[in-house]
């Protein structure tokens, strides 16, 4: 917001230079408006010139539908607290959350400091609370003021959303919210915060029934606002709320924010005494604020194409305002369009200025100046010829002028003389990001299953109208949304696929994540052995994932001197399709084994780069080498060296084969003789036999004659059999030449079934025995599944063989999450889809995903998306008794229904039947006290007082009730130590209250 030259080309205006260090970006918005739930409906009404003011029996008011509804549980309020809270605070709190989501920033993960500036109207809520005092037994006047005081509007938002920047409540009457924008802008420029919310709210519940015109020229005689019109007789009161999210422009552009508009300059001042009366607006003050804002913006007033005026439609106010604006913007008849939002929705008092700013920003984005409803003939008291303005009576396209960016001014004035003016410019053109990756993961979460369904429906509806790349949508959902317990996701290649998947029902978790507990166990990495390898495995990962590609390239280059060929030519042959020679190469031990190791190791490194780190590893046969590498026993180069040597030695043996046999070990052994060995025991009745190929085929025929169907595996050697014995010593000598270290994380041995010890890991004889003897993977699974610290099972390799074995294992529980990283060769899905699907399932289970790593190497930007579907329920108090002749409250104009029904907040959960028997004696006393102070019908024995919305203040009231009923005097610390009914009752009943948990008698002062 520094001075710059009066005219310059658009590309120069937005060139990232030092001169833009004082420009700010509008990166998010939210609001509640008469006739509109949110921004999309609000703009539709503006563009169509809709009048959303409610009129009945000569009365008029711009009422917001369901303004008394609130999602108390979402913000941790008990029903009684929510009922006490000023509806303005409730609406402002929800709008603050929505504005941050609209900006794509979650305050819990935002790296900087977030401030909040705002103000509210004077609605007499404190009087309403006192008139309903009987509904709040034990509540003091101080607590009532705490629930209704304007001072606490922004600090309450800071507390509930965890904002650590300035929280400043502004009160300048009708200019409150635009003054809040100015103060937020100054705080950003001063470095007091890095992101700022600014706005205002006015909510009167119920909507006033006496908002009718009089002789004072303030309220409209017919309930219609005719700004700047000859027939204007006054304004109409209205409810509304608006918040904008601001950020320094350079930061917003560098960080990939969606910039809705650029704030070039702001200014505020006061009329002082230079006006006829305290409530009369002044010309000099308004003109001064506008001139200063233009000067700070550094733009020629002639380049401002639209001014959103205060425009209340009053006989005195409109002529004064236009005269003041004309002084600031200078001559040039017809060069700027003039408008006002108040004919659409009424005068929203403390929210008026920011709603005008939101309208101007939307007009810049849509390149359209909305009409000013009810304008027919200019007010004769306004000298339009003396200034540049023409009232915009119809919607008009807004072209650029001679390469200049579109610019708008926003004017606001408050009763008493505080003026505010803002100059805003269209956002700079953003470079397209594109989508290099074939698929994207779109996560969704909510606090309840019903809200999750609503979130999916909202997102599907939003994507139908979105233009942003799907990668930007995924980025915004991944990094700009809070993760709640109930989670779902879709993996899609484009918007159409995403919409279809959301409509059909996204991937959902069977249970909710316990976000309040400890960290869930890390997943187990399961590395399969040979058999599932194939040409082209994980090709799309090699093409699109830099981490995976780098590890494959490294392994291929290390193996090249030994193999005499490039593994990449076998794994990922060039088109046309690979030939028979490639398939034969992949079937050979010397090539298949290093190829499989390379893919498994690269997969593991890719998972680790995504933030998924194993808590335990296990490998099956060849897979043990990748497992040992991830466990820190081997360096990748040394492991590959051993795998290459292993493959060479196995290929030097006589032709071998392996046969999977569905028999237990004890039943199979009598069929083998001396020439065949049990190479692997994969389950209670799942064995693999290895030996000379002719002997294996003969066994297969014998078993078939007995009704046992054996299956020949895709492996051309007989590892883990007597055929290996001639090469064991040579392999042990190879192992002795590499550096072996103790495991740095638990590694379950497929040789012994137990955790590998440091001595075993570093002993070449262990590795020789591993090559020769039986793979006891069933025992390894028993150990793995028996560990309480074992999380989801993640197979790191092609197919799902090990996952299938784990699911069938007797020790497996039904709820165990088992996931593949890559599909089976016969499946059409590629590795990218399988990996992202597994990542989504892990996230559902509580694993933290490093979301930026999923976009490694790709620039991404945030994009506006539908916000959280609050599950609102009514919280309404009757105002003080009106005279009997008073008309009933006005009913708001309701917007059209949303694509999905608005979910309703469920009623408080009643005490469970099985708990009622427990609720006797002290438990019943404690439960009654909790329920009373929280305003709930019932509280269960294991419900947490603080999770139900309690705090230390109402906790003191509950403890006072308990003290009166039981004679025991627990201190506040006791409630923090034992926050549930059952635990606190136990403290009271079993005399476990230590002196520090008892309230001691205080001496008289």
C-alpha positions, 0 to 999 in steps of 0.5 A: 500500500505504497504510493506508485505512479498514477498509470502503469501496465497491468503486468507492471502493476503485478510484477513481484518487486519491492513496491508490492511489499505493502499490497495485500491479498484477499485470500478468503471470504465468508458471510451470511446474508439475507436471502443467501447462505453463502458467497455463491448465492449472494453473488447470484442475487447481486448479479440478478438484482434481487431484493431479499428484504422481507416485507409484511404488513407494512414492515420490512427487514433484511433477515438472515434465515436460521440466524439462531441456528448454531453447531454448538458441539463443533465449537465445544459449547454445551447447549446451555452455553450456546443458548446464552451466547449472543447469536452474533458471536455464534454467527461470527464464529462460524463465519470465521471458520468458513473464511479460513477454510475458504482461504485454504488455511487451517489455523492448527497447521498454519506456520505463521500468526493469525489475527482477527479484527471485527465488531458487532451491532448493539442488539440488546442480547444482555437484556434478553438474557436477563429476561430469561434468567430463570433458564440459567440457574446459578449464573451471575450477571458477569457470566451473562455479560461474558456471553453477550459483551461485544468486547469478547467477539474477536477474543472468543474466535481467537480462543476457539480457533486457536489464533495467537495474533491480535484479537481486536474488537472494533466499534465505529457503528456502521463503518465497523467492519471496514474499519476492521479491514483497515486495522487488519491491513495495518497489522499485516504491514506492521508484521503483527500477524501473517494472516488476518480475519476482518469483518463484522456482524449484526444479528437481531433475534428475532428479526425486529417487528417495528422496523417501519418508516417515520418522519426522521428520514432514516427508515424507508417509508415503504420498506424499499431502499432506493439508493441515489434515487429520486424516490428514496425515503430512507433505509431498511435495517438488516442482519448480516455477517461478513469476513475477509481473510487478508495476507501480504500479497508477496506471501500469498503469491509465493505460497500458492494462495488463491488471490481473489483481489488485491487490497491496494490502499485503505484509510480511516478518519473522522468528520470531527466537528465539521458537520451540522450534527453528530449523526449527520455525515460530513463531506470533508471527512469522507472525501479525505478518507477516500483521497488518502486511500487513493494516495496510499494505493498510488493509483489515478482515480480515473482508473477506478471503474466502480465504487461501492458506496455506503448508499443507504437511500436516506434523503440526507446521506446519499447526496452528502456521500456522492458529493464527498466521493466526487471531491476525492475522485475528481471530474470525468462524468460517467467514468465510474459506476456507482452502486450500493448493496443495501437495496439488495439486502438492507443496511447490515449496520456493523457488517455493512462495510465488509459486505460492500467489500465482498461485493466489490471483490466478487464483481472484480472476479466475475468481471461484472458490475451488478445492478443497483435495484430500484434505481429509476431516476437520479436524486435531484439533490445529487449533482452527478454532473460534478463528478465521475459517477453514474449509478449502475441500474443494470448489470454491466460487463466490466472490461479493462481500460487500456491495459489497466487492471480493474479497480474498485473503491469501497466507502463506509461511514459510521454514525458519529463520523468515522469514515473508511475507504478501501481501494481494491484491484483485480487479482494478478493472472495466475500461472496454470499448475496443471496435473502431471500425476495421473491420480489425486487423493481427495480426503474428507473428514467431519465430526459425524457420519452425517456431516461427512455425507453432507461434506461429500455432497457439497464437494461433488456439487462444488467440483461440478462448477470448479475450473481448478486442476484436480491436483489443486483441489486435492492440495487444498483438501489435504493441507487446508482442512482440519482432519476430524474423526470421521473420514472418507476419501476418493482417488480420481484422475479428473473432476468427472471421476471425482464427482462420480466417486463422491456421488456413489459414496467415497471410501469410508472407514468403518470406525472413527479415528480417536483424534484425542488419544495417543498416536496410533501405531505405525504401520508394519511394512511387509516385503514379499518374495519372488513370484509376483514380479512382472514387466512393467510393475510400478511403471506409472510410479517410475514415470511420475514419482521423483523419489521412486524414480531416483531409487530405481535409477540408483539400483539400475546403475549399481547393477549395470556392471554386474548384470551387463544390462540396464534393469530399467530396460527389463522393468520398463521397456520402451513401447511398442510392447515388450517382447518375449525376451523381456519376459524371459529376462524377468523370469531369470533369477539373476535379473528378477531378484535385483529387479524386485528388490529395487522396486520394493526398496523404492516403494518403501522410500516413497512411502517414507517420503510421504511420511509413512514410516514403519514401526516394524518390518518383515520380509518373505524370503527375498523380501528380507533384504529390503526389510533389513535395509529399511531396518538399517541393517544394510545399506541399499548398495550392500543389500543390492550387492547381496541380492545380485550375488544371491540371484547369481548363485541360485541361477547356477544351481540345477533347474529347480521349481517351487510348488504351493501345497494346501497342507499342514507341515506335518501332513506334507512331510511324509510325501517329500523324501530326501530330495524335496524340502519345505521351502516356506510355511505361510499358514497353518495349511499353506506350505511351499515345496522346493527341489529339483524341477522333475522331483517337484512335478512328480510330487504334484502328480502324486498329490493330485492323485490324492485329491490335493491340488498343488500350484507351481509358482513363478520361480525358476530356482529352489531356494530354501531347499537341499539344492542350495547347500553347495552355495551357502558357504560362498554366500556367507563369505559374500555377506561377511564382506559387507557392513552389517548393523543391528536393527534400528527398528523391530524386524521380524525374522521369516527364518525364526518367526521371532524378532531378529537380534543384533547378533543374528543380524550381524552374523553371516551364518544367519544369512546363510541359514536364511538362504537354505532353511524354511521360511517360517512366515506363518510364525513371523505373522503370529509374532507380528500380529501378536504385538500391541504396537503393530499398526496396519499391515502395508505390503511393499511390493507387487500384488497382495500375497502377504496381505492375503496370508495375514488376513487368513492367519489365525491370529488376525483380528477382523478389524486389522487393516491390510493394504497393498501398495501395488495391484496384482498384475492381472488388475487394470489399476496402476500403481499410482491409484493403488498407492494413493488408495492405500495412503487414504486408508492409512490416513483414515486409520490415523496415520499422518500423511506428509501431504506436500510430499504427494505433490513432490516436484509440482507447484500447487495452489489453493482453490476455493472449495465448499466449506464445512457442513455445520450441523446446526440446531436452534438456540433461541431465547424470547426477547423481553415481553413486547406490548400486546399490540406488537406484530409477530416477528418477520420471517426471513426470505429463505434461500433455495435448498442446498444440494444436500439437506442441511444436517441437523445437530443431533439431540444430546445423547441420553444415558445409555440403558446399561448405564442407568443402573450405575447412576445411583448415589454419588454418580447420580448427584454428579451426573445431575450437576454436570447436566444442569450446568451444561444445559443437557438432558442427561450425562452418561457416567463416562462422558467427559465434562470438558469434552461436553463443553464445560470449562472452569467457570461452569465447573465451579458451579457443578462442584458447588452443587455437588458440595451442597448435595454430598457435604464433600468439597472438591476443589477445581483441581479434582474436576480436572483430575477426574473429569467424568461422572464415574471418576469424580464419583469414585474420588468422592466415594472412596475418600481418594481426595487428597488435601490438594484436591479438597477445597480448604476453608478460607480465612475471612478477609 
